[in-house]
Amino acid sequence: MKFKTRLKVTFVSIILLPLLLTVLAFLAIGVYLVNMQQGYDIKELDYALMSDNMQEVASITDRVYDVLLKQVKADSTRLEEKAYLEEVIGRVARRSTYIIVRKSGELYYTNDVPSAKIIFSRLPDYGDGQFAEDSGYFYSDLEKYVKQIDFVFSDGSEGSVFVVTKAHSLISRRLLIDMFIAILVILVFTSCMLTQWIKKSVFLPVNELNVAMRRIQEGDLDYVLQTDEKGEMGDLYRNYEDMRLRLKESTEENSLHERQNKELISNISHDLKTPITAIKGYVEGIMDGVADTPEKMDKYIKTIYNKANDMDKLINELTTYSGIDNNRIPYNFQRINVADYFNDCVEEVGLELDSRNIRLNYSNLLPPDTIVIADPEQMKKVINNIISNSVKYMDKPRGVIDIRILDEVDSIHVELEDNGKGIAQKELNRIFERFYRTDTSRNSAQGGSGIGLSIVKKIIEDHGGYIWATSKEGEGTCIHFVLRKYIELQAEQI
């Protein structure tokens, strides 16, 4: 549930729930009070009494009633004395209660004339209240409760004394107490319910997120948070999980990158140290006069030159690797005629291979006008790197390298195959990984940084192609890569 919806529900609940429960409580308490009053002998009882507890009304009336009843039983003639009646009113009754004395159907005495005139004509007849201690009348339209005592005046006239209590002027203390308790309970219940709801839906998830963030701060990237919650809180959980996975992936990549960099530095340091040591040795031989013939001098100088070239290749590989790592390899794509380009490459590479006693075979099965879009310099790195690897791992007295270019309709398929020692199948899929080396001996003949084929793969993929290798141990290795042809559309095709 969204936070906006939660706020709306909370707002409505705070207003409507207590209101609804208060109404229900009021009705329940009112019904209870009315049912309590069924025990009184009351005529014309209705729900007007709900707001005026009959116990309170009756208790006020009964105090005056009891005094007058005792007096009637002892000496009814005192009820003819208005001074006595005034004394009873002042001593026992409240402002909400007054007395009416009727003699022979006429108003004899009252301490509240206006109110007495309103109800006088509706008072019960003589004989209806003779010592009826449990009887009473409630006039719902007038909201008055009346109790009657009949007696006989000293001259023999019929008389009745009525104790009248104004019910509407009383506020039920029981009702007030009950409603106060009910409202208090309702507010506590509503508060607890909303607090628990907000705690469960907001505070607990936020606390879980806080714990998860502390775990991440401590370096624990495996602390998982899962939820089926919808809305902002669910989005927050899912965003945390995405962040955690990205951080974990980034940390693992950084760790791998750091480890690879350390391995690169170690490889480069070792592979640079070997030619430098050789160069120093040959230079010292020249300085010490060991190369005392023109033939020895020529051999020493060629060796120094070759070792310097090896160092230059390593430095170039390191520069290219830096460009790959930062995605900054400079490309200068051009339309290249495949036949012309590979003829030049074969001619250039063939001279060096001849000097190493390696035969180069070349075949091109493409139409002579086949064009590809490529960077000539970067593609030359690809071919040179692959051939250098073949030469490096050549273990035959007479090495052979075959370059074949095959036609695949809308692509060209280039194969560079050697008859070297081959690669084990379990290692074949890893030779294009950075820093991976099938030979970890690090001898001067087969050393290397382990980034050559990863550079080759990156360049081929940046050209929109793909590369793979096949090999048999003891027989040799073949590197395959595919590039799309450039097809120029005719005017009618456009």
Buried (B, 14 or more C-beta within 10 A) or exposed (E): BEEEEBEEEEEEBBEEBBEEBBEEBBEEBBEBBBEBBEEBEBEEBEEBBBBBBBBBBBEBBBBBBBBBBEBBEEEBEBBBEEEBBEEBBEEBBBEBBBBBBBBEEEBBBBBBEEBBEEBBEEBBEBEEBEEBEEBBBBBBEBBBBBBBBBBEBEEEBBBBBBBBBBBEBBEBEBBEEBBEEBBEEBBEEBEEEBEEBEEEBBEEBEEBBEEBBEBBEEEEBEBEBEBEBEBBBBEBBBEBBEBBEEEEEEEEEEEEEEEBEEBBEEBBEBBBEBBBEBBEBBEEBBEEEEBEEEEEBEEBBEBBEEBBEBBEBBEEBBEBBEEBBEEEBEEEEEEBBBBEBBEEBBEEBBEBBEEEEBEBEBEBEBEEEBBBBBBEEBBBBBBBBBBBBBBBBBEEEEBBBBBBBBBEEEBBBBBBBBBBBBBEEEEBEEBBBBBBBBBEEBEBEBBBBBBBBBBBBBBBEBBEBEBBBBBEEEEBBBBBBBBBBBEEEEEEEE
